[in-house]
């Protein structure tokens, strides 16, 4: 049985399940572990799997789909272009398509705006291939008929503005870190005004060093709403994400948590108002990912925060 969740519609008319299973396993690979996770997810009603070339597990995700017994057209499959393939988009896409071995890819994303060379060395901002160069090659992929939609990931208002005025195809989605500590209202409003759906990765956050759970799991307001709906904190956060109109791709290997994560709660408008304000609490407005470098000259995979269009302060505070 397919899970009882809403489907959203991309700007090209393609329908996408609002909740999917993220396939990043913490390190590249995962092999049989990710394969079992995907098979369990599909049995439980998930119909949206999100992987990437850089995750190192496309073959196993594809195997899980082929062996699931579920018609291919019922499953929404996402993969992504790695940084070191920006200069060979078609070749990289064909490599992912072969690894997945599922006939076609529903959604293909530019994983990061930054480009690297073949050796993995970051190419300085503004040098070729630029974001626009890469996007133009992404648009050509649609002519193959082997990908239904294209989009981006980790893009800001700034980097989106570098492609939108020149794009023949508007990105179907922009996949970014989104959760109650980082709701990104400005980015959400901008994307919606341009017909771009937001997709939330790491929607449940990640525990920071020394923490057992992400910080908002113990927030008293989230716990109160959790108790009110007899749910789990994860259900509250995922339900909030879907109700605000964002696609959400949590990841879990635990079957019981998988079931809970795709069982949405009926949040009230008051619940949404409270959850929308979590990030306003002292120390709560921040990314929960570990790769940040908050020095003034800090780089994220070769680009500065300014070049990425990310407004950051030292200590992880986000200025939306």
BELQUI-V624927 format. One record per pair of residues at least 4 apart in sequence whose ideal C-beta (glycine too) atoms are under 8 Angstrom apart, sorted by the first residue. I is the first residue (numbers start at 1). J is the second residue. D is the distance in Angstrom with one decimal. If there is no record, write none. Layout:
i=I j=J d=D
i=I j=J d=D
This chain:
i=1 j=45 d=5.5
i=2 j=45 d=5.2
i=2 j=47 d=5.7
i=2 j=74 d=7.2
i=3 j=17 d=7.7
i=3 j=19 d=7.0
i=3 j=44 d=7.1
i=3 j=45 d=3.3
i=3 j=46 d=6.4
i=3 j=47 d=7.3
i=3 j=262 d=4.5
i=3 j=263 d=7.7
i=4 j=45 d=7.8
i=4 j=264 d=7.8
i=5 j=17 d=6.1
i=5 j=18 d=5.3
i=5 j=19 d=5.0
i=5 j=242 d=7.1
i=5 j=262 d=6.3
i=5 j=264 d=6.1
i=6 j=18 d=4.9
i=6 j=242 d=6.6
i=7 j=15 d=4.5
i=7 j=16 d=6.3
i=7 j=17 d=5.8
i=7 j=18 d=6.5
i=8 j=15 d=7.3
i=8 j=16 d=5.4
i=8 j=18 d=5.4
i=8 j=197 d=6.0
i=8 j=245 d=7.3
i=8 j=247 d=6.1
i=9 j=13 d=6.4
i=9 j=14 d=7.1
i=9 j=15 d=5.7
i=9 j=16 d=7.5
i=10 j=14 d=4.5
i=10 j=15 d=7.8
i=10 j=16 d=6.3
i=10 j=149 d=5.5
i=10 j=172 d=4.0
i=10 j=173 d=6.8
i=10 j=197 d=6.3
i=11 j=170 d=5.6
i=11 j=172 d=6.0
i=11 j=195 d=4.0
i=11 j=196 d=7.1
i=11 j=197 d=7.8
i=12 j=148 d=7.9
i=12 j=149 d=5.9
i=12 j=169 d=7.9
i=12 j=172 d=6.2
i=14 j=106 d=7.4
i=14 j=148 d=5.5
i=14 j=149 d=5.1
i=14 j=172 d=6.9
i=16 j=48 d=6.7
i=16 j=76 d=5.6
i=16 j=106 d=7.7
i=16 j=107 d=7.4
i=16 j=173 d=7.9
i=16 j=197 d=7.7
i=16 j=247 d=6.2
i=17 j=46 d=7.6
i=17 j=47 d=5.0
i=17 j=48 d=4.0
i=17 j=76 d=5.6
i=17 j=247 d=7.9
i=18 j=242 d=4.8
i=18 j=247 d=5.6
i=18 j=248 d=6.8
i=19 j=46 d=7.3
i=19 j=48 d=6.8
i=19 j=238 d=6.6
i=19 j=242 d=6.6
i=19 j=247 d=7.7
i=19 j=248 d=5.5
i=19 j=249 d=7.5
i=19 j=250 d=7.4
i=19 j=261 d=7.0
i=19 j=262 d=5.3
i=19 j=264 d=7.6
i=20 j=46 d=6.6
i=20 j=47 d=7.9
i=20 j=48 d=3.0
i=20 j=49 d=6.3
i=20 j=50 d=5.2
i=20 j=76 d=7.0
i=20 j=78 d=7.4
i=20 j=247 d=7.0
i=20 j=248 d=7.4
i=20 j=249 d=4.3
i=21 j=37 d=7.1
i=21 j=38 d=6.6
i=21 j=41 d=4.4
i=21 j=46 d=5.1
i=21 j=48 d=6.8
i=21 j=49 d=5.4
i=21 j=50 d=6.8
i=21 j=249 d=6.7
i=21 j=250 d=7.5
i=21 j=251 d=6.5
i=21 j=258 d=7.6
i=22 j=50 d=5.1
i=22 j=201 d=6.3
i=22 j=249 d=4.1
i=22 j=250 d=6.3
i=22 j=251 d=3.8
i=23 j=30 d=7.4
i=23 j=34 d=5.6
i=23 j=37 d=7.5
i=23 j=38 d=6.9
i=23 j=49 d=6.2
i=23 j=50 d=5.9
i=23 j=51 d=4.1
i=23 j=52 d=7.8
i=23 j=55 d=5.8
i=23 j=57 d=6.1
i=23 j=61 d=5.6
i=23 j=251 d=7.0
i=24 j=51 d=7.9
i=24 j=52 d=7.3
i=24 j=55 d=5.3
i=24 j=201 d=7.8
i=24 j=251 d=6.6
i=25 j=29 d=6.8
i=25 j=30 d=3.6
i=25 j=33 d=6.6
i=25 j=34 d=5.7
i=25 j=55 d=7.1
i=25 j=57 d=6.8
i=25 j=251 d=7.9
i=28 j=54 d=6.7
i=28 j=55 d=6.1
i=28 j=56 d=3.4
i=28 j=57 d=7.6
i=29 j=55 d=7.9
i=29 j=56 d=4.5
i=29 j=57 d=6.0
i=30 j=34 d=3.6
i=30 j=35 d=8.0
i=30 j=37 d=7.9
i=30 j=55 d=7.4
i=30 j=56 d=7.3
i=30 j=57 d=4.6
i=30 j=60 d=6.8
i=31 j=35 d=6.9
i=31 j=57 d=6.9
i=31 j=60 d=5.8
i=32 j=36 d=6.2
i=32 j=60 d=6.9
i=33 j=37 d=6.4
i=33 j=253 d=6.9
i=34 j=38 d=6.2
i=34 j=55 d=8.0
i=34 j=57 d=4.5
i=34 j=60 d=5.1
i=34 j=61 d=6.4
i=34 j=64 d=7.8
i=35 j=39 d=6.4
i=35 j=57 d=8.0
i=35 j=60 d=4.0
i=35 j=61 d=7.3
i=35 j=63 d=5.7
i=35 j=64 d=4.9
i=36 j=40 d=6.2
i=36 j=64 d=7.9
i=36 j=253 d=7.8
i=37 j=41 d=6.3
i=37 j=251 d=8.0
i=37 j=252 d=7.9
i=37 j=253 d=4.9
i=38 j=42 d=6.3
i=38 j=49 d=5.7
i=38 j=60 d=7.5
i=38 j=61 d=5.6
i=38 j=64 d=3.6
i=38 j=65 d=7.2
i=39 j=43 d=6.5
i=39 j=64 d=4.7
i=39 j=67 d=7.0
i=39 j=68 d=6.3
i=40 j=44 d=6.4
i=40 j=255 d=5.6
i=40 j=258 d=6.4
i=41 j=46 d=3.9
i=41 j=49 d=7.2
i=41 j=258 d=5.8
i=42 j=46 d=5.8
i=42 j=47 d=7.5
i=42 j=49 d=7.9
i=42 j=64 d=6.8
i=42 j=65 d=7.4
i=42 j=68 d=4.5
i=42 j=70 d=5.8
i=42 j=75 d=7.2
i=43 j=68 d=7.7
i=44 j=255 d=7.2
i=44 j=258 d=5.4
i=44 j=259 d=5.8
i=44 j=262 d=6.7
i=45 j=262 d=6.1
i=46 j=258 d=7.4
i=46 j=262 d=6.1
i=47 j=70 d=7.7
i=47 j=74 d=5.7
i=47 j=75 d=5.4
i=47 j=76 d=6.0
i=48 j=75 d=7.5
i=48 j=76 d=4.4
i=48 j=78 d=7.6
i=48 j=247 d=7.9
i=48 j=249 d=7.2
i=49 j=61 d=5.8
i=49 j=64 d=7.7
i=49 j=65 d=7.0
i=49 j=75 d=6.8
i=49 j=76 d=7.4
i=49 j=77 d=5.6
i=49 j=78 d=7.1
i=50 j=78 d=4.4
i=50 j=175 d=8.0
i=50 j=201 d=7.8
i=50 j=249 d=4.6
i=51 j=55 d=5.2
i=51 j=57 d=6.2
i=51 j=58 d=5.5
i=51 j=61 d=4.6
i=51 j=77 d=7.8
i=51 j=78 d=6.8
i=51 j=79 d=5.4
i=51 j=80 d=7.8
i=51 j=100 d=7.8
i=52 j=58 d=7.7
i=52 j=79 d=5.7
i=52 j=80 d=3.7
i=52 j=82 d=7.3
i=52 j=109 d=7.8
i=52 j=111 d=5.8
i=53 j=58 d=6.7
i=53 j=79 d=6.5
i=53 j=80 d=6.2
i=53 j=81 d=6.8
i=53 j=82 d=4.6
i=53 j=85 d=7.2
i=53 j=92 d=6.4
i=53 j=95 d=7.2
i=53 j=96 d=5.3
i=53 j=111 d=7.6
i=54 j=80 d=6.9
i=54 j=82 d=4.7
i=54 j=83 d=8.0
i=54 j=111 d=6.2
i=57 j=61 d=5.8
i=58 j=62 d=6.1
i=58 j=79 d=6.2
i=58 j=96 d=5.7
i=58 j=99 d=4.0
i=58 j=100 d=5.0
i=59 j=63 d=6.3
i=59 j=99 d=4.9
i=59 j=100 d=7.4
i=59 j=101 d=7.5
i=60 j=64 d=6.5
i=61 j=65 d=6.8
i=61 j=77 d=7.7
i=61 j=100 d=6.6
i=62 j=66 d=6.3
i=62 j=99 d=6.5
i=62 j=100 d=3.7
i=62 j=101 d=4.8
i=62 j=102 d=5.0
i=63 j=67 d=6.0
i=63 j=101 d=7.8
i=64 j=68 d=6.2
i=65 j=70 d=7.5
i=65 j=72 d=7.0
i=65 j=75 d=5.6
i=65 j=77 d=6.8
i=65 j=100 d=7.7
i=65 j=102 d=5.3
i=66 j=101 d=6.8
i=66 j=102 d=6.7
i=68 j=75 d=7.6
i=70 j=74 d=5.4
i=70 j=75 d=5.9
i=71 j=75 d=7.8
i=72 j=102 d=6.1
i=72 j=103 d=5.9
i=75 j=102 d=7.9
i=75 j=106 d=8.0
i=76 j=106 d=4.8
i=76 j=107 d=7.1
i=77 j=100 d=6.8
i=77 j=102 d=6.1
i=77 j=105 d=5.8
i=77 j=106 d=4.9
i=77 j=107 d=7.4
i=78 j=105 d=7.4
i=78 j=106 d=6.5
i=78 j=107 d=4.3
i=78 j=108 d=7.5
i=78 j=109 d=6.7
i=79 j=96 d=4.8
i=79 j=100 d=6.6
i=79 j=105 d=5.5
i=79 j=107 d=7.8
i=79 j=108 d=6.0
i=79 j=109 d=7.6
i=80 j=108 d=7.0
i=80 j=109 d=4.5
i=80 j=110 d=7.3
i=80 j=111 d=3.9
i=80 j=153 d=6.3
i=81 j=85 d=5.7
i=81 j=86 d=7.0
i=81 j=89 d=6.1
i=81 j=92 d=5.6
i=81 j=93 d=7.0
i=81 j=108 d=6.8
i=81 j=109 d=6.9
i=81 j=110 d=5.3
i=81 j=111 d=5.7
i=81 j=134 d=7.5
i=81 j=138 d=7.4
i=82 j=92 d=6.8
i=82 j=111 d=5.9
i=83 j=111 d=6.7
i=83 j=112 d=5.4
i=83 j=114 d=5.5
i=83 j=115 d=6.0
i=83 j=116 d=4.3
i=83 j=120 d=7.8
i=83 j=122 d=7.8
i=83 j=301 d=6.6
i=84 j=115 d=7.8
i=84 j=116 d=4.1
i=84 j=117 d=6.7
i=84 j=118 d=6.1
i=84 j=119 d=7.8
i=84 j=120 d=5.4
i=85 j=89 d=6.8
i=85 j=91 d=7.2
i=85 j=92 d=3.6
i=86 j=110 d=7.7
i=86 j=115 d=3.7
i=86 j=116 d=7.5
i=86 j=123 d=7.9
i=86 j=129 d=4.7
i=86 j=133 d=7.5
i=86 j=134 d=4.6
i=87 j=115 d=7.1
i=87 j=117 d=7.9
i=87 j=128 d=7.9
i=87 j=129 d=5.0
i=88 j=92 d=5.7
i=89 j=93 d=6.2
i=89 j=134 d=6.4
i=89 j=137 d=3.8
i=89 j=138 d=6.0
i=89 j=140 d=7.7
i=89 j=141 d=6.8
i=90 j=94 d=6.4
i=90 j=137 d=6.8
i=90 j=140 d=7.1
i=90 j=141 d=6.7
i=91 j=95 d=6.5
i=92 j=96 d=6.6
i=93 j=97 d=6.2
i=93 j=105 d=7.6
i=93 j=108 d=6.2
i=93 j=141 d=5.6
i=93 j=146 d=7.7
i=93 j=147 d=7.0
i=94 j=98 d=6.3
i=95 j=99 d=6.5
i=96 j=100 d=6.1
i=96 j=105 d=6.9
i=96 j=108 d=7.7
i=97 j=101 d=8.0
i=97 j=104 d=7.5
i=97 j=105 d=6.1
i=97 j=146 d=6.0
i=100 j=105 d=6.7
i=103 j=146 d=8.0
i=104 j=145 d=7.5
i=104 j=146 d=4.9
i=104 j=147 d=6.6
i=104 j=148 d=6.9
i=105 j=146 d=6.7
i=105 j=147 d=4.9
i=105 j=148 d=7.5
i=106 j=147 d=7.6
i=106 j=148 d=4.9
i=106 j=149 d=6.6
i=107 j=147 d=7.5
i=107 j=148 d=6.9
i=107 j=149 d=4.8
i=107 j=150 d=7.3
i=107 j=151 d=6.2
i=107 j=172 d=6.6
i=107 j=173 d=7.0
i=108 j=138 d=7.2
i=108 j=141 d=6.5
i=108 j=147 d=4.8
i=108 j=149 d=7.6
i=108 j=150 d=5.4
i=108 j=151 d=7.7
i=109 j=150 d=7.2
i=109 j=151 d=4.9
i=109 j=152 d=5.9
i=109 j=153 d=4.7
i=109 j=173 d=7.5
i=109 j=175 d=6.0
i=110 j=131 d=7.8
i=110 j=134 d=5.9
i=110 j=135 d=6.9
i=110 j=138 d=6.3
i=110 j=151 d=7.6
i=110 j=152 d=4.7
i=110 j=153 d=6.5
i=110 j=155 d=7.8
i=111 j=153 d=5.2
i=111 j=154 d=7.2
i=112 j=153 d=6.7
i=112 j=154 d=4.9
i=112 j=301 d=6.2
i=113 j=131 d=5.1
i=113 j=152 d=7.4
i=113 j=154 d=6.5
i=113 j=155 d=5.8
i=113 j=159 d=4.7
i=113 j=303 d=7.5
i=113 j=308 d=6.9
i=114 j=122 d=6.1
i=114 j=123 d=7.6
i=114 j=125 d=8.0
i=114 j=300 d=7.7
i=114 j=301 d=4.9
i=114 j=302 d=5.2
i=114 j=303 d=5.1
i=114 j=308 d=7.9
i=115 j=122 d=7.7
i=115 j=123 d=4.6
i=115 j=129 d=5.3
i=115 j=130 d=7.9
i=115 j=134 d=6.8
i=116 j=120 d=5.1
i=116 j=121 d=6.0
i=116 j=122 d=5.4
i=116 j=123 d=6.3
i=116 j=301 d=7.8
i=116 j=302 d=7.0
i=117 j=121 d=5.0
i=117 j=123 d=6.0
i=121 j=302 d=8.0
i=122 j=299 d=7.8
i=122 j=301 d=6.2
i=122 j=302 d=2.3
i=122 j=303 d=7.2
i=123 j=127 d=5.2
i=123 j=128 d=7.7
i=123 j=129 d=7.5
i=123 j=302 d=7.2
i=124 j=302 d=7.4
i=125 j=302 d=7.9
i=125 j=303 d=5.3
i=125 j=304 d=7.6
i=125 j=307 d=4.4
i=126 j=130 d=6.7
i=128 j=133 d=5.9
i=129 j=133 d=3.9
i=129 j=134 d=5.3
i=129 j=137 d=7.9
i=130 j=134 d=7.2
i=130 j=162 d=7.6
i=131 j=135 d=6.2
i=131 j=159 d=6.0
i=131 j=162 d=5.0
i=131 j=163 d=5.7
i=132 j=136 d=6.3
i=132 j=162 d=6.1
i=132 j=163 d=5.4
i=132 j=166 d=5.7
i=133 j=137 d=6.8
i=134 j=138 d=6.4
i=135 j=139 d=6.6
i=135 j=152 d=7.8
i=135 j=163 d=4.6
i=135 j=167 d=6.3
i=135 j=171 d=8.0
i=136 j=140 d=7.1
i=136 j=166 d=7.9
i=137 j=141 d=7.4
i=138 j=150 d=4.9
i=138 j=169 d=7.8
i=139 j=150 d=7.0
i=139 j=167 d=7.3
i=139 j=168 d=5.4
i=139 j=169 d=4.8
i=141 j=146 d=7.5
i=141 j=147 d=5.2
i=141 j=150 d=6.4
i=142 j=147 d=6.4
i=142 j=150 d=6.5
i=142 j=169 d=6.6
i=149 j=172 d=4.1
i=149 j=173 d=7.7
i=150 j=169 d=6.4
i=150 j=171 d=6.7
i=150 j=172 d=6.5
i=151 j=171 d=4.2
i=151 j=172 d=4.5
i=151 j=173 d=4.1
i=151 j=174 d=6.4
i=151 j=175 d=7.0
i=151 j=196 d=7.6
i=151 j=199 d=8.0
i=152 j=159 d=7.9
i=152 j=160 d=7.3
i=152 j=163 d=7.8
i=152 j=171 d=4.9
i=152 j=173 d=7.7
i=152 j=174 d=5.2
i=152 j=175 d=7.4
i=153 j=174 d=6.9
i=153 j=175 d=3.9
i=153 j=176 d=6.9
i=153 j=199 d=7.9
i=153 j=201 d=7.6
i=154 j=175 d=7.4
i=154 j=176 d=6.0
i=154 j=308 d=7.8
i=155 j=159 d=4.5
i=155 j=160 d=5.1
i=155 j=171 d=7.8
i=155 j=174 d=5.1
i=155 j=176 d=7.3
i=156 j=160 d=6.8
i=156 j=187 d=6.7
i=156 j=308 d=6.0
i=156 j=309 d=3.2
i=156 j=310 d=5.8
i=157 j=161 d=6.2
i=157 j=186 d=6.9
i=157 j=187 d=6.0
i=157 j=190 d=4.9
i=157 j=309 d=6.0
i=158 j=162 d=7.1
i=158 j=308 d=7.4
i=158 j=309 d=2.7
i=159 j=163 d=7.5
i=159 j=308 d=6.7
i=159 j=309 d=5.3
i=160 j=164 d=5.6
i=160 j=171 d=7.5
i=160 j=174 d=6.8
i=160 j=190 d=7.1
i=160 j=191 d=7.4
i=160 j=194 d=7.3
i=160 j=196 d=7.4
i=161 j=165 d=7.2
i=163 j=167 d=5.2
i=163 j=171 d=7.7
i=164 j=170 d=6.8
i=164 j=194 d=6.1
i=167 j=171 d=7.6
i=170 j=194 d=6.5
i=170 j=195 d=5.5
i=170 j=196 d=6.5
i=171 j=196 d=5.3
i=172 j=196 d=7.2
i=172 j=197 d=6.7
i=173 j=196 d=6.4
i=173 j=197 d=4.6
i=173 j=198 d=6.9
i=173 j=199 d=4.9
i=173 j=247 d=6.7
i=174 j=187 d=7.6
i=174 j=191 d=5.6
i=174 j=196 d=5.4
i=174 j=197 d=7.7
i=174 j=198 d=5.8
i=174 j=199 d=7.1
i=175 j=198 d=7.8
i=175 j=199 d=4.0
i=175 j=200 d=7.8
i=175 j=201 d=5.6
i=175 j=249 d=7.8
i=176 j=184 d=6.7
i=176 j=187 d=7.0
i=176 j=198 d=6.7
i=176 j=199 d=7.4
i=176 j=200 d=7.3
i=176 j=201 d=6.9
i=177 j=182 d=5.8
i=177 j=200 d=7.5
i=177 j=201 d=6.0
i=177 j=202 d=5.1
i=177 j=287 d=6.0
i=177 j=288 d=7.5
i=177 j=289 d=6.0
i=178 j=182 d=6.1
i=178 j=183 d=6.7
i=178 j=184 d=6.0
i=178 j=198 d=6.5
i=178 j=200 d=3.6
i=178 j=201 d=7.5
i=178 j=202 d=7.9
i=178 j=203 d=6.2
i=178 j=241 d=6.7
i=178 j=246 d=6.1
i=178 j=248 d=7.9
i=179 j=183 d=7.6
i=179 j=200 d=6.9
i=179 j=202 d=6.7
i=179 j=203 d=5.4
i=179 j=204 d=6.7
i=179 j=205 d=4.8
i=179 j=214 d=7.5
i=179 j=216 d=6.9
i=179 j=237 d=6.4
i=179 j=241 d=7.7
i=179 j=288 d=6.9
i=180 j=216 d=4.8
i=180 j=219 d=7.6
i=180 j=222 d=7.2
i=180 j=237 d=6.2
i=180 j=240 d=7.0
i=180 j=275 d=5.8
i=180 j=278 d=3.9
i=180 j=279 d=6.3
i=180 j=284 d=7.8
i=181 j=205 d=6.5
i=181 j=215 d=6.6
i=181 j=216 d=5.8
i=181 j=278 d=6.7
i=181 j=279 d=5.5
i=181 j=284 d=5.3
i=181 j=285 d=6.4
i=181 j=286 d=5.5
i=181 j=287 d=7.7
i=181 j=288 d=6.1
i=182 j=279 d=6.8
i=182 j=285 d=7.3
i=182 j=286 d=6.8
i=182 j=287 d=5.8
i=182 j=288 d=7.3
i=182 j=318 d=5.8
i=183 j=188 d=7.4
i=183 j=244 d=7.9
i=183 j=276 d=6.5
i=183 j=278 d=7.9
i=183 j=279 d=5.7
i=183 j=320 d=7.4
i=184 j=188 d=5.7
i=184 j=198 d=7.6
i=184 j=318 d=8.0
i=184 j=320 d=5.9
i=185 j=189 d=6.2
i=185 j=276 d=8.0
i=185 j=320 d=5.8
i=186 j=190 d=6.4
i=186 j=320 d=5.1
i=187 j=191 d=6.2
i=187 j=198 d=7.1
i=187 j=320 d=7.6
i=188 j=192 d=6.2
i=188 j=198 d=5.5
i=188 j=244 d=7.6
i=188 j=246 d=7.3
i=189 j=193 d=6.3
i=190 j=194 d=6.6
i=191 j=196 d=4.0
i=191 j=197 d=7.0
i=191 j=198 d=5.3
i=192 j=196 d=7.3
i=192 j=198 d=7.9
i=192 j=245 d=7.5
i=197 j=245 d=7.6
i=197 j=246 d=7.2
i=197 j=247 d=6.2
i=198 j=245 d=7.8
i=198 j=246 d=4.6
i=198 j=247 d=7.2
i=199 j=246 d=6.7
i=199 j=247 d=4.1
i=199 j=248 d=7.4
i=199 j=249 d=6.5
i=200 j=241 d=5.2
i=200 j=246 d=5.1
i=200 j=247 d=6.8
i=200 j=248 d=4.6
i=200 j=249 d=6.9
i=201 j=249 d=5.8
i=202 j=206 d=5.9
i=202 j=288 d=6.7
i=202 j=289 d=6.5
i=203 j=237 d=6.4
i=203 j=238 d=6.3
i=203 j=241 d=5.4
i=203 j=248 d=4.6
i=203 j=249 d=6.9
i=203 j=250 d=5.4
i=204 j=214 d=6.1
i=204 j=217 d=7.9
i=204 j=234 d=5.4
i=204 j=237 d=5.9
i=204 j=238 d=7.5
i=204 j=250 d=5.5
i=205 j=214 d=3.2
i=205 j=215 d=6.9
i=205 j=216 d=6.3
i=205 j=217 d=7.7
i=205 j=288 d=4.1
i=206 j=214 d=6.1
i=206 j=288 d=5.1
i=206 j=289 d=6.5
i=206 j=290 d=7.3
i=207 j=211 d=4.1
i=207 j=212 d=6.2
i=207 j=213 d=5.6
i=207 j=214 d=5.6
i=207 j=288 d=8.0
i=208 j=214 d=7.9
i=208 j=215 d=7.0
i=208 j=288 d=6.5
i=208 j=290 d=7.8
i=209 j=290 d=7.9
i=211 j=215 d=6.8
i=213 j=217 d=4.2
i=213 j=218 d=6.6
i=214 j=288 d=5.9
i=215 j=219 d=7.3
i=215 j=284 d=6.9
i=215 j=288 d=7.2
i=216 j=222 d=5.7
i=216 j=233 d=7.5
i=216 j=237 d=7.1
i=216 j=278 d=5.9
i=216 j=284 d=7.2
i=217 j=222 d=7.0
i=217 j=233 d=4.6
i=217 j=234 d=7.8
i=218 j=222 d=7.9
i=218 j=223 d=7.0
i=219 j=223 d=6.7
i=219 j=278 d=6.1
i=219 j=281 d=7.6
i=219 j=284 d=7.8
i=220 j=224 d=6.2
i=221 j=225 d=6.5
i=221 j=274 d=5.1
i=221 j=275 d=7.4
i=221 j=278 d=6.6
i=222 j=226 d=6.1
i=222 j=233 d=5.4
i=222 j=236 d=5.7
i=222 j=237 d=7.2
i=222 j=275 d=7.3
i=222 j=278 d=7.1
i=223 j=227 d=6.4
i=223 j=233 d=6.9
i=224 j=228 d=6.4
i=225 j=229 d=6.5
i=225 j=236 d=5.2
i=225 j=267 d=7.3
i=225 j=271 d=5.2
i=225 j=274 d=6.8
i=225 j=275 d=7.1
i=226 j=231 d=5.4
i=226 j=232 d=6.3
i=226 j=233 d=5.2
i=226 j=235 d=7.4
i=226 j=236 d=5.2
i=228 j=271 d=7.7
i=229 j=235 d=7.5
i=229 j=236 d=7.0
i=229 j=265 d=4.5
i=229 j=266 d=7.4
i=229 j=267 d=7.4
i=231 j=235 d=3.9
i=231 j=236 d=6.0
i=231 j=239 d=7.8
i=231 j=260 d=7.4
i=231 j=265 d=5.0
i=232 j=236 d=7.2
i=232 j=257 d=7.9
i=232 j=260 d=5.2
i=233 j=237 d=6.4
i=234 j=238 d=6.1
i=234 j=250 d=7.0
i=234 j=257 d=6.8
i=234 j=260 d=6.4
i=234 j=261 d=5.8
i=235 j=239 d=5.9
i=235 j=260 d=5.4
i=235 j=261 d=6.9
i=235 j=263 d=6.5
i=235 j=264 d=7.3
i=235 j=265 d=5.3
i=236 j=240 d=6.3
i=236 j=265 d=6.3
i=236 j=267 d=7.3
i=236 j=271 d=7.9
i=236 j=275 d=7.3
i=237 j=241 d=6.5
i=237 j=275 d=7.7
i=238 j=242 d=6.5
i=238 j=248 d=5.5
i=238 j=250 d=6.1
i=238 j=261 d=5.7
i=238 j=264 d=6.9
i=239 j=243 d=6.1
i=239 j=264 d=4.7
i=239 j=265 d=4.3
i=239 j=266 d=7.8
i=239 j=267 d=5.3
i=240 j=244 d=6.3
i=240 j=267 d=6.3
i=240 j=271 d=7.6
i=240 j=272 d=6.6
i=240 j=275 d=4.6
i=241 j=246 d=5.1
i=241 j=248 d=4.2
i=242 j=246 d=7.1
i=242 j=248 d=6.0
i=242 j=264 d=6.0
i=243 j=267 d=5.6
i=243 j=272 d=6.2
i=244 j=272 d=7.2
i=244 j=276 d=7.8
i=250 j=261 d=5.0
i=252 j=257 d=4.2
i=252 j=258 d=5.3
i=252 j=261 d=6.1
i=254 j=258 d=6.6
i=255 j=259 d=6.6
i=256 j=260 d=6.6
i=257 j=261 d=5.9
i=258 j=262 d=6.7
i=259 j=263 d=6.3
i=267 j=271 d=4.1
i=267 j=272 d=5.7
i=267 j=275 d=7.5
i=268 j=272 d=7.2
i=269 j=273 d=6.5
i=270 j=274 d=6.6
i=271 j=275 d=6.2
i=272 j=276 d=6.0
i=273 j=277 d=6.7
i=274 j=278 d=7.5
i=277 j=281 d=7.7
i=278 j=284 d=6.0
i=279 j=284 d=5.4
i=279 j=285 d=4.3
i=279 j=318 d=7.8
i=279 j=320 d=7.8
i=280 j=284 d=7.3
i=280 j=285 d=7.0
i=283 j=317 d=8.0
i=285 j=317 d=5.6
i=285 j=318 d=5.2
i=285 j=319 d=8.0
i=285 j=320 d=7.4
i=286 j=315 d=7.7
i=286 j=316 d=3.9
i=286 j=317 d=5.6
i=286 j=318 d=5.7
i=287 j=292 d=5.9
i=287 j=312 d=7.8
i=287 j=316 d=5.9
i=287 j=318 d=6.3
i=291 j=300 d=6.6
i=291 j=301 d=7.9
i=292 j=298 d=7.4
i=292 j=300 d=7.2
i=292 j=312 d=7.1
i=292 j=316 d=6.5
i=293 j=298 d=3.4
i=293 j=299 d=6.5
i=293 j=300 d=7.1
i=294 j=298 d=5.9
i=294 j=312 d=6.5
i=294 j=313 d=7.4
i=294 j=314 d=4.2
i=294 j=315 d=6.3
i=294 j=316 d=6.6
i=295 j=314 d=7.6
i=297 j=304 d=7.1
i=298 j=304 d=7.0
i=298 j=305 d=6.6
i=299 j=303 d=6.3
i=299 j=304 d=6.0
i=300 j=304 d=7.8
i=300 j=305 d=6.9
i=300 j=308 d=6.1
i=300 j=310 d=7.5
i=303 j=307 d=4.2
i=303 j=308 d=5.2
i=304 j=308 d=7.0
i=305 j=310 d=4.6
i=305 j=311 d=7.4
i=305 j=312 d=4.9
i=311 j=318 d=6.7
i=311 j=319 d=4.2
i=311 j=320 d=7.3
i=312 j=316 d=7.6
i=312 j=317 d=7.5
i=312 j=318 d=6.4
i=312 j=319 d=7.4
i=313 j=317 d=4.4
i=313 j=318 d=7.7
i=313 j=319 d=6.3
